[in-house]
Amino acid sequence: MEVKSTGTSRLFLTSPVENKDELEEKLERSYQFLQGTIAGLSDKDAHEALNKALLKEKGYEEVSFGLLVTILTEPHNAAKCYRDLTLITRDGFGLILTNLSQLVLDRYLRFNDVVKQQLVWLLREMIKNAVSNVDNLVWNLMRHAAGGDISPKNITLVESLLDVFVEYKGWLEKFPLLIASVVYTYLRLIEDHHAPYLANLKQKEVNFLIGIMREHFHECTVIGRDLVRLLQNVARIPEFEQLWKDLLLNPKSLSPGFTGVLQLLQTRTSRRFLQSRLTPEMERKLVFLTSQVRFGNHKRYQDWFQRQYLATPESQSLRCDIIRFIVGVIHPTNELLCSDIIPRWAVIGWLLTTCTSSVAVSNAKLALFYDWLFFDSEKDNIMNIEPAILVMHHSMRSHPAVSATLLDFLCRIIPNFYPPLTEKVRAGIFTSLRQILDKRVLPSLLPLFDNSKLDRELRNMVRETFKEFCNAMPLESSSKDEFNIAQSTKYDDVDTADNRIAALINNHILDNEPAFSDDEDEPVLQISASLEDDTDDDDIPLSKVRLKEKSDKSDDSLIEGPIGETLQKLQQETDPEERYEIAERLVELIMDMDEDDENIPIVAKAFSNCVRDDIKGEIFPGDLTQENLLDSIKTPLYAVFKSLYGFNKQDEVGKDVLYRFVADMHNDLPNLGYLILYFLKVQIRTENKKEDHTKASALKISVYKDFCQSIDKKIDICIYDDLYACHMSDTKLMMWIVPDLYRDFKQQTLNNAQVLRVIISAIDSRQLQTLVGKVLQGHLVMFKPENLQQLLKISLSWESIEQFFLWQLVNAHDVSIDTVLPLVTELDYEQHSEALMAVTLMLKQEKPNADYIKHLFSRDICDNGDLFVFTIIKYWCDEYIDKVAELISSLLSTRYPSTSPNKRKRSAGKTLSATVPSADQVLGHLEKLRIICEKHDCMAIYTLDSMQRALSIAQNNSNDSQRRQFSELFALMEEEEELSSATKSRSQGRGRKPGE
């Protein structure tokens, strides 16, 4: 694996073992380039030097990034560098804003405190100077102002952004959608700021929100019904009480076109607002949970999420944001609904049942049912009401109390939500239930509404409230059968536009990360200056979405000539063999193009659209026969790979063109890399030619290296990216290519913590067993002794199950205890139980020797004693008590140079260089061991002659302070004569092996 510089990052918080990635290296290089250009020069000379540097290739980019890094890391030079940046900019800060917005979105949490502070300073300067498109940066930064978090760092960000909005209110007013987003964000945040020490911030937020909402209420109405939900949470604040009065009694005083609260409640909230209240990091975790984690394997992921985001009392309010996000944004495809991936209703059920606040539980129920209250089948989406009914349906069998409390809430919300609108609420809920039946989410509501597990009072209330649905004809199947319906539900009538997973969705670090299903393909979320420019397809009827989709897809037909005709044939053809042959003809046409032909990216995008459906789902065959493997690569995409494979067997014209074509395809199909690896393994495995293993490996390496070069990435980064993409899509395929990766790319994979963790995080116990088997068979090597300790240190922060899996693989490789043992001095008994357990079991197989004892006694001394040291010593003493006593006494005696013997025994074959503990460390461990041994009645080791002599030497060479500190330990030596007979009997009894 290539070793990168591990110097301290200027921008990011990093640990000593973290490597800088490509972007960090690029920013660091730009900073060094700038410093090398202007260091030691006067302002005039520096200006001239910068102008010369701009003339170089990529000079503008390097100077711009260098100035950006300086602004963010050196407050004292920020003003000067900002001035220089304004002088050299050619695109109105376009390059800076694009990259800074993405940095904020992806890496804000890793910024150090200085960078976060300077980021707000830079934002102020750009707003002050009327730089264009700063609103998108504000949007991305505001997403990191997390709800349910009153930590100092989060409060600092919340208050800093609020100060910017107050100070530059005139600038904010130019962006109607940003006004709505700011109002939505701070209405949500103010709910958390009830602590006395946050009173000033809360009052500042109240004043700002009341002012902006009264002046720009028309812009706020675009938020829709969730604006009312958030206003309900702050209704008791005096200023908002008056706003509520105007909202209900005098709506036109807020905006001439505003007709009342019903107008808001009948407007579905755009997913943009729901998405904005989760940080990008939370969003990625939830998308992964609901699109990749199988039902049954979900608990550890939920436990991690709970610890990370929902562990504090104030974080309970975050559950509403998460539920609204899952309901309104994550819309899985039919394929996903029918899979074994954990469904949305199960995640929501977990959020409800683990909530510790009664207020938060009530708010969470409202968040779940909110789209039911004013549901309109023409405007609203069935996917927004599906989770609630399925939570009640599936909970009835195993958690009837959950179903009961939700049904009770649904009944009571009708008259109590807002009495003047009771009939509207009833109509909305009834429409929701009819839609649920029409779309076959559930075949009938009777098993839910009239279930024997509900108490009589609740059943009567449900029957009275929902007479229309309780008087339906009885089902042919029993209620028990009804509740055994598969947990995955398919909707027969839902249009495909409702159920696509978008190919690209903003705010995801990796292109291949699971994306949201929604009614749109939206590459980047831009904050528009006017509402007319903001097209959120999820806000318009499905018929219009279909028309838009058709117009979007018509772009491919703009490609003219033979290539365009071939692409059209490929798109229209359905027979697999014909499609493969068409793709082969297309490859020939592409290879006749010039390498710099500007149409190559267009052709690549069109071809990617044609083959996208071929590579969805699992590609890897269940039965690994040669025929099945060959069939799995008989799709158009693999026709391209076959040509790449052919180039490396005999050089041909067109190689550079085809690799450029593949590189452009990679922009649209980020999972291309692991598919190439899969193809190469299948191709070489199924070829009849008798090529030796070395040639086959060399051929695979050559093709993959050329691919990495074509997309301008290093091999180790490509391997990580491709494995990550593969583990998200098909873990079986990943398991199949892993041994080849470790064999063919040893330098990049052995001891690579990132690669290893991707593998370990994706596998289950059966797949671990497969890996261990391959290691024992000699088909897989994942570690090398050199630098293994560094890998093991990195792994200490991994999930518990990941560490267990890692140590199983380490043991399978027969890693020597000598390689692992130096790690024991850094392991904490409470925090690193997985690693200590593994080392314990390794030491169990060894006989005690001097180096082992040195390492054990070099550990930090715990207040309550080190049970790890005690366990090992106690286990060894059962069989080698004399040997252990001799080794400990020798170690203690040699801590005093005047008494150290000239010659010391060393264990044969053991040449470990151990950190030598001090006399105080050895005595400290012996004292703690004495306390534990007394409790367990195992003091025999202290009565042996060797230990008595060592304690005597230690006492004679100790100062008064040490003698007082270890007085009880030295007291054991004073009973030497009384205990000598017992010592002899023990030494002649158990504990000695023949020949010792």
N, C-alpha and C positions, 0 to 999 in steps of 0.2 A: 504494500500500500504506500502511495506517495505521501511523504510527510510534509505537511504545510507548516508555515511559521505559526507558532503558538504564542506570539507576543501579545501583550495586553491590548485589547481593542480600545480605540478612542471613543467609539460610539456606544458600544454594547457592554452589558454586564456578562462576563464570561468566567468560567472556571478554568483552573490551570490546565485541565486536560482537554478542553474544547478546542477544536480547530476552527480557523476562520474559513468561512465559505467563500464562494466566488465573488459575491457582491461585496463582502467586507474587504476582501483583497483588492478589489477594484477601487473602492473608496479610499483605502489606505494608500494605494499606488498614486491616486490622484492628489492626495494630500502631500505625499513625499515629492511628487513632481512639482507642485506649487511651491513648496518650501525650497526646493532646489533651484527654482527659477528666480525667486524674489528675496531669498535670504540675504541679509546684510546690505540691501540696496536702499537708496533713498526713495521717497515716494515717486519722484520723476523717473528715476532709473527703473524702478519696479514696474511702473506703468508701461514703459517702453519694452521691458522684458516680457510682460504679459502679452503685449500686442504681437511680438515675435512668436511667442509660444502658440498663439491662436492660429498662426499660419501653418503649423505642423498638422500632420494627419491625426485626427482625433484630439487635436489640441484644444478645441473649444470645449469638448466634453470633459477632458481632464482638468482644465482650469476651472470650469464651472463646478465640478464635483469637489475639487480641492478647496475652493472658496466656501462651498456649502459645509464641508466637514469642519473647516476653521470656524465658521459662524456658530456651529452647533457645539463645538468643544472648547472654544477659547473666548469667553465673554468679553475680555479686554480688547480683543481684535475684531469683534463682531461688526461694529459700526463701519470700520474701515473696509472690511471684506464685503459687507453688503453694498457699500458705495461702489467698489470695484465690480461687483456682480452686476449692478445696474448699468455700468458703463460698457461691459463686454457683451451683455445679453443680445442675442440676435432674434429670439423668438418670444420676447415678452415673458421670460421666466418659464417658458413651456417645458423645457427639458428638466429644470429643477423641480417644478411643481409635479410633473408626472412621476418622477422617481421618488420625490419626498412623500407624495400621497401614498404610493405603494409601500414605502418603508414604514410609514405610520400605521398603515393597515395591517401589515404582516409582522412588524417587529417592535411596535411601540413598547410592549412590556419588557423588552430586553434593553431599551435605552437606559443609560445611566442618568442620575438625577440632574446633572449639568445639562445634558442634551435635552431632557424634557423641559427644563426651564428655558433654554435657548430656543427651543422649538416655538414656544408661545411668544417669545420676543420676536422671532422672525415672522411669525404670523401677523403680529401687530404691525411690523414695518411694511409688510406687503399690502395689508389692508389700508394703511395710512397712505401708501403710494399708489393706490388704486390698481394693483396688479390684477390681471384677468384670471378667472378660474380658481381663485383662492377658496371659493365656496366648497369645492370638492374636497380640498384638504381639511376644511373645517368639519365637513360631514364625517370624514374618516376619523378625525381626532375625537370628535364628539362621541363616536361609538365606544371609545375606551373609557368614557365616564360611566362607570358601571353602576347599575342599580343594586341595592342590597349590600353595599360596600361603603363603610364609613371609615376606612383606613386612612391615615394621614395623606398618603400618596394620591389616593382617589379623590379625597376632598380638595387637595391642592389643584388637581386638574379641573374639577368641577368649578371651583371658585375662579380659577384663572380664565377659563373660557367665558364664564359669566361676566367677568370684568371687561373682557374684550367686546362682548355683545352690548354691554351698557355703554362703553366708551364710543364704540363705532356703530351706534344704532342706525345712523343714516345709511351706512354701507349695508347693514343687514336688511334694511327695508327694500333694497333693490332686488332681493331674491325671495319671491313669495313662498316657494316650496321649502327654502331653508328656514324661513320664519316658522312655518308649520312644524318642521322637524325640531327646531329649538324649543318651541312651546311643548311639543310632545315629550321631548327629553326631560326638560326641567319640571314639568308637571309630574312626571314619574319620579324624579330624583327627590323632590321636596318631601315626598312621603317618608323618606328614610331619615330626614334631618330633624328629628324631634328631640334629640339630646340637648340639654341646657347649653353645652359648650358650642353647639352649632346654631345657637339662636340668631346671631348676627348674620350668618350666611343664609339662614332660612328667611329672615326678613328681607334681605337683599333679593333673594329669588322671588319672593311674593311680590315685592314692588315692581320688579322687572316684568314678571308674567302678567300681572294685572294691567300694567301700562301697555304692553305689546298686544295683549288680547283685545283690549278695548279699542285700540287704534287700528288693529288689523284683524278683526274677527272674521272678515270674509276670507282671508288667506287661511285662517285656522279651520274653517269648515271642511276643507279638503281632507282633514284627518278622518272624519267620519265618526262612527259610533264609539270607537275607543277613546275619543276625546271626552265623551260623557263619562265613560268608566273611570278615567283618571281624575276628572273633576269631582266625582263622587268621593274619591279617597281623600281629597283636601277640602271637602265641603264645610268642615267645622272651623276652618281658619276664617276670621271675621271678614277679611277682604274678599274671600271667595264666596262667602255667604251672600254678600251684596251682588256679586256677579251672577250667582245662581238665581236670585230674585229677578234680575233683568232677563236672564236666559229663559225663565219660565213665564214671566208676567209681561215683560216688555221687550221681546226679542228684536224688534226693529231699531231699538236704541243702540244695539250692538252693531247691526249692519242693515242697511235698507232692504237688502234682498233676502234677509234671514227670516224664515217663517216660524221657527220655533224648534224645540228640542227634538221633535219627531223627524225633522229634516236631517239632523245628524244621525239619529238612531237608524234611519233607513238607508244610510250610506255605509257600505262595507269599507272597513279600514284597509288601505293598500298594504301589501306585504312589506313595502319599503319601511313603513313606520314600525311594524311588528319586528322586523329584522334589526332595526336600529337600536333596540333596547337590549340586545345581547352583544357582548364583545365578540370580535372576530374569532377569538380563541374558543369561546363557549359555542359559537355557531359551528365551528369545525367539529368539535367533540359531539355535539348533538346530531349533526348530519352523519357522522361516522356511526354513532350508536343506532340510528334508525335506518341505515342503509347497508351496514356491513356486519353487524353483530348478530349472531344466531340466537334464537330463543333458547334459553338453557345455559348459554355462556355469558349472559348479560350482567350477572350480579357483580362481578369484579369491576366492570366498567361503571356501573351505577354507583358502587361504593366509592370508586375513585372520584367520580363527579361530585358525589355528596361531600367527600372530604375537601375537595378543592374549592367548591363554590357555594355549598349550602350548609356549612358547619356552624355558622355563627347565628345568634338570635336575629340580627338585623337582615341576614340574607334570606329569611323566610319569604320576604316580599318578592324576591326574585322568581319564585315559583310561578307566579301569575304571568310574568314576562315569558318564561319558558313554555308554559301551556299555550299562551296566545301564539307564540312562534310555531310550535308544533302543529297547532290547529290550522293556522292561516298560511304558513309558508311551506312546511314539509308535506308535499302531496305525492305519495309514492305511486309508481306505475302499477298496472295490473300484475305485471311479472313479479314485482317486489311483494305485492300483497299476497301472492300465491306461494311465495317462498317461505323459508323457515327463519327469515330475518325478524328480529323483535318488532312487533307492530306498534303503531303510535299509541293505541289505547293502553298497552302494557306499560309504556314509559309514563304516560299520564297517571295511570293507576298507582305507580310507584311514587310519583311526586305527591299525590294526594295522601297516601297512607303513611308517608314518612314526615309529613309536615308537623311541626311541634307547636304551632301557634294557632289558636282557634280563629283569630281574625284572619290570618293568612289562609286558613282552610276555606273559610267563607268566600274570601276574594278569589281563591283558586277555582271554586265551584262556579262562581259567576263568570270567570274568564273562560271556563270550559263551555258553558252554555250560552255565552254572550251572543253568538251569531244565530242562535235559535230564536231569540226573542222577537226579532223583526225580519225573519228569514223570508226572502223573496226568490222563488225558484228561477225567475228570469235574470236576476242580477247576481245572486249569491251562488256559492259553489257547494255541491254536495259534500266535498271533502272537508269542509269546515264544520259540518255537523256530525260526520261519521264517527270521530273518536269518542264522543260522549255516549252515544247509544251503545257502542261496543264495550266501553268500560263497564257500563251497567250490565250488559248482556253476559259478558265473560266472568264478571266478578260474582255473579249470582251463585255459581257452583261452589267456588272456594272461599270467597269473601263476601257473603251476602250482606254484611253490614255496610260495605261500600256502596253496593247497589241500592240499599234501603235509604241511605243518607242522600244519595243523588236524586232518587225518585221523590223523596220528601222535599228536597230543594226545588225540583222542577215544578212540583205542585204548588208550593208556596210562593214561588217567584211571580206567578201569574197575577195575583191580586196585589202583591206587595212591592213590585218593582217601581211602579209609578201609577197610583190608582186611576188618574184620568185616562191612562193609556192601557187599561187592563184588557180591553177587547183586542187591541192591536197586538199586545203580547201574546194573548191566547191564540190569535190567528197565526202569528209567526211560529209558535211552537207546534200548532196543529199542521201547518204547512210543512214544517221540518219532518214531522212524523210521517206524513203522507209521502214525502219525497224519499224517505228511508225505505218505505214499503215499495214504492214504484221502482226504485233503483235496485231493489233486492239486496239492500244492505242486510236486512233481516227479513225472512219470509213472513213473520208474524210477530206482533208485539204481545200476544196473550201470555206466552211463557214468562215474559218479564213483568207485565203489569198484574198478572193474577197468579203469582207464584206462592206456594205454601210456605216458603222460607221468610216471607214478609209477615210482619205482625198484622193482626186483624184490622187495627185502626188505620194503618198505612194502606192496606189493600182497599179498604173502603174509600179512603180519600183518593187513591189513584183511580179506582173504578168510577167515582163520582166526577173526577176532573176530566178523565179521558173516556167518557162513555162511548164515543164513536169507535174507538179502537178496542174496547173491551167487549162490545156487542158483535164483533165480527164472527163469521162462521168458524167453528172449531176446526183445528188442523187434523189432518189424517195421522200425522205422527204425534207421539206423546211429547209432553214438555221436556222430558228427560232427553229424548232424541234431539230435540231442538237445541238443547244446550251442549250437545256433542258435535255441533257444526264445527268444521275446521276453523281455526282462529284466523286464517287468511280469507278475506272476502274479495270476490271479484265482482265488478259492476258491469252488467251487460250493456247498459245504454250510455255509459260515460264516454264522451268523445276522446279520441286519442290525444287531442290537444290538452285535455285535463290531466293526462297521465304520462306525459313524456318526462324523462329526466333531461334537463337542459344540458347541452354539450359543454357550454361554458357558462359559469356563473361567477359574478364578482366576489371578491373577498375570500378567495381560497388560495392558499400558498401554492399548492401543487396543482398543475393543470389536470392531473388525473384523479384528484380528490373527488369523492362522491358529491354530486351536485343536487340542488333542489329540483323537484318536479314542480313546474308551474306552467302558466299558459304563455310562455314566452321564451325566446332565446335572447339573452341580454348580456352582451360581452362585458360591459363596464357600467357601473351605476354612476351616472353623472347627475349632479344637482343642476337643474335647468333654471334659467332666469325667469321663465314664465311657465305657468301651468300648462299652456298649450303644447309646449315642447316635451312635457313629461308623459310618456305613453306607457302606462303600466297595464299590460294586456289582461292581467287578472281582474282589472276593474271594468272590463267591457264584456258583453255577451259572447258566448262561444261561437255564434255564427260569424261574428266579425273577426274573431281570432282565426277561424278557418280560412277566411278570405285573405287575411294577412299572411298566413303560412304559405298559401298557394303563391302569392306574389313574391315572397322571399325566395321560394325554391326555384323560381323561374330564372334566376341569375345564371344558372349553369348553362342554359341554352344559348348564352351569348358567345360561347366558344365556337369558332367557325372551323371549316375545313374537315379533313379526315379525322382529326383528333376529336372534334366536337361531335361528329357523327358516331364515332366509336363509343364515346362516353354516353351518348343518348341510347345506343343499343344496350350498353352495359346496364343502364338504369332501368330499362324496360324489360330486359331478359330475366326470366325466373329460373330457368334450368341451370343447375350448378355447373355441369360440364361445359355448356355453352358460354356461361359467364366467365369461366376460367380461360377458355380459348379467346374470347373477346379481350380479356385483360392481357393475354400474351401479345395479341396484335397491337394493343395500345402501348405496351412497353416498347415494342419495336419502333413505333412512331415517335415516342418520346426520345429514344436514343438518337434519332435523326435530328433532333432540335439542337440549337446552339446552347452552350452552357450558360450564356448570359441572356438568353431569351426571356423577356419580361413576362411571357405567358406561362412560364413553368409554375409559378405559385398559383395561378388561376386554375391550371389543369390539376395541380396537386389537391387543391381544395375541392374541386368537383369530383375527383376520384375518391377522395376521403368520404364525401357525402354518399357516394355509391356503395362503399364497402362498410360503412359504419355499422349497419345492422348485422353484417356477417360476424362481427367480433364482439357482439354483446353477449353477456352471459358466459357460461362455462364452455370453453373450447376443448379442454382436455377430455379425451374419451374415457369412459369408465372401464372398459376392457382394453388393455394395452396390447392388442394384436397389431401386426404389421399393417394389415388392411385398414384397421380403424385409425391408426396414426396417419397413414397416407390420406385417408378420406378427410381427416381434420385439417389438412393443409391444401385442400383442393378448392380454395376460394380465391377470388381475384387478387386479394392482397398478397397472397403467398406466391402468385405468379411474378410479382415484382421482386420478392425476396429470392426467388429461384434465379432470376437474372443476376442479382448481386452475387449470389453463390457461384454462378458460372464465371463471373469476372475474375474471381480469385483462383479459378482453376486454369484459365487461360486468358491472358489479357486481351481485351477487345475494345474497339472504339465505342464511345458512349458511356463509359463507366462514370466519368465525372458528372455528366448530365443526369444520369439516373440517381446518383447519390444526392445531387442537389434536389431532385424531385422528392426523394425520400425525406430529406431534411425539411422541405416545405410541408410535406404530409405530417411530419411530427408535430407541427404547430397545431394541427387540427385533431390528430390522433396521438395523444401523449403516451398511450400504452404500446406504441410501436416497438420500443426497445425490447421488451420481454417477449413480444411475438416473434421478433427476429431470432432471439436466443432459442425459443421453442422450435421454430422452423429448422434452425441449423442442427439441433439435436435430432429431430425426426428425420431430416434428410440424410444425415450421416449414418444414423442407426439403420435406416431402411435401404440404404444403397447396397447393391450386391457386390460392388467392387471390394477387393480385399486390401484395403489400405490399412497401414499400421496405425496404432493409436496416436502416435506422435504427430503424424501427418494430419489426421483428422482434427486433433486439437489445434494445430497450427492454422488450419483452414478456418475453423470457427473463430479463433482469436483475430485473424486477419479481417474477416468480414465485420465483426463487431467493432474492432478498432477503427475501421474506415467509417462505420456508421457514427461512432462517437465524434470522430474528427469532423464529419459533415455537419453535425449539429453544434460544433464548437464547444464541446464539453470534455472534461477529463474522464478517463475510463472509470475511476473509482466513483465519481459523482454519478455517471451514467448507470453503473451497476446498482448503486443505492436507489436512484430514482426509479429504475425499472423494476427492482424487487419490491419497492414500496407500492408501485402501481399494480404489480402482479398480486401482492398479498391482499390488496383491496378488492381484486376482481375474482381471483381463482387460486386459492391456497394449494389445491392439489397440483396445479400446473407449477406453482412456485416450488413445491417440494420436489418435483421431478427435475427441474433445472438447477436446483441448488448444488448437488454434487459436482456437476460439470463446471459451474462457476468457480467453486473452490479448487477444482483441479486445473482449470485452464487459466484462471486469473489469480494465482497464489499471491502475487505481490499486492494486489488490491483488496483481497478478501481476508487473508489470514489475520486474525486478531483485530479485525475491523469492527469496532463496537457498534457503529451505526447499522452496518449490514446485518450483523448478528442479531441485533435487537429487532429489526424488522421481521426476521425469520421467527425468532422466539415468540414475539408478540402475536403472531398469526396462527401458530400451530396449537393442536390439542395434544393430549397425552398419547394418543395412538400414533400421531405423526412424530412426536418426540421419540417414541419407541422405534419408528422407522429410521430416524436419523442415527440413533444410538446403534442400531443394527448395521447400518452402512459404515459407521466408524469402526465397529468391531470386525466387519468383513474386509476392511482395508480399502473401501471405495470412497471414503470421505475423510478429509483432514481439515479441521476448522481452526486449529490453534498451533502456534509454535512457542517454544519456551521463552524466546526473547520477547520482552515487553508484555508478557502475559499479565504481569502484576498490574500494569497500567489499565489493561482491559478490565481486570477484576475490580479495581478501584472504581472505575466508571460505573460498573454494574451495580454498585451499592445503592445507587439512587433509583434503580429500576423497580417495577412492581414485584411483589413477593413471588408470584408464580413464575415470573420471568427469571428471577434469580435461581429458583429451584431448578428450572429447566436448564439454565446455563451450567449449574454445577453437575447436573447429570451428564451433560455433554463433556465437561472437563474430566470427570471420572472415567468416562468411556475412552478418553484419549490416553489414559494411564499417565497423566501429568504427575511428575514427581512431587512429593511433599516438600522437597527442598525448594522447588519453584514457588510454591504457594506460601510457605511458612513465614517469610518476611512480612506478609500482609497482616499477621495476627496482632502486631503491635498497634495497628491502626483501626482495628475492629472494636466496636462498642457492643457490649453484651445485650443492651436493650434495643439498639437501633439496627444492628446488623446480624440478626439471629440466623438468617438464611446462610450467610457466608460462614459464620462461626460453626453452625451445625455441620456444614460440609467439611470444614477443616477438622472438626472433632472426629468425624468418622474416618478421615484419612489418617489422623494420628493414632486412632484406635488400632490400625493395622501395623503400626510401627513399634519397634522396641525403643525404650528411652535412651537418649544419648545426650552429650553435653550441649550440642547446638540446640536441640529441641528445648532443653531446660532454659538455656539462655533466652531464647525467644519468648517463652512463656513468662519468665520473670522480668522481661523488659516491658511488659504491658503496663499501662497506667494502673495505679492502685485505686480500686473502687471503695467507696465508703462502706458499702455493705458486703464487701468481699467479691472476688472475681470467681463466679461459679464455673466459668469456662476452665480456668486454671485448676480449680479444685476437682472438676470432673475428670480431667486428664490425669492429674496426679493420683487421684483415688483409683482410677481404673488401672493404671500402671502398678500401683502399690499392691494390688491383689495378686500380682504374679511376680513383680520385680521390685519388692519393697527395699531390699538391700541396695540394689543398683540405683534406685531413685534417691535414696538417702545419701549415698556416696556422691552422686552427681550434684545434688543440691548443696551438700556440705562443701564439696570442692569449689563450687561457684561462690559460696559465701566466704570461704577461707581466702580465696584468691582476690577478694575485694580489698584485702589489706596487704599491700606489697611487702611489708616487713616479714610477713609470715608465709608468703607465697612460695611453694616448692619450686625448685628449678625445672623439674620435669612434670608435665601433666599428661594424664591419659587422654587420648582422643579416640573417638569411635572410628573404627575402620571404615574406610570408604565414604565418610561424611566430611566434606570440606566446606560446609556452609560458613560464610562469614557473618556471624550474628552480631547484632548490636549488644554490647556488653552492658548489663544493668549495673547500677551503682549499689553500694552496700545498703543504703537506705531503701532502695527498691526491693532488694532481696529480703531484707528484714521485714519490710512492710507487707510483702506477699506472705511471708511465713507467719506473721502475726494474724493476718486475715484468715489464712488457712487454719491456724490454731483455733480461732473462734468457731469456724465452720466445723472443724474436726471434733471439737468438744460437743457440739450439738449432735453430731452423727456417731459419737463414741468410736472414733477411729484415730486415736492419738499414738498408735504404735510407732509411726515413723520418727516421732520426736524422742523416743526412748533409745534409739539405736546409738551405738558408740560414735559413729561418724557424725551424726547430727549433734550429739552432745559436745564433741570436740569443736565443731564449727561454731556452735553457740558460745562456747567458752572463749574462742578466739575473738568472736565479734564483740563480746562483752568487754574483754580486756582492751580492745582497741576503740571502743566507743567513748564519746564524751558524755558529760553528765546529762545533757539534754536527750541524747539517744537512749541512754540507760533508763531514763524516766519514761520515755515514749514506748519503749519495748520491754518494760519491767516484767510484765506477765509472761512474755516469751522467754526472757532470760530466767525467770523463776523455774521453768521446766528443767533447766540445767542444774539447779540447786538440789534437786531430788535425785541426782544421778546415782548416788550410792544405794538409795532405797530401791531404786528401780532397776539396778544392774542385773539382779537375778531374773526379773521379768523380761529384761532385754535378751538375756541369753536364751531363755526358754523360747522366746518368740523367734529368735534367729535360727534356732535348731528346728523349729516347727515349720509353719507354713511360710510361704513367701520366697523360697529359694528354688531355682531350677537346677537340676543336675548339671554340673560343669560350670556353673556361674561363679 
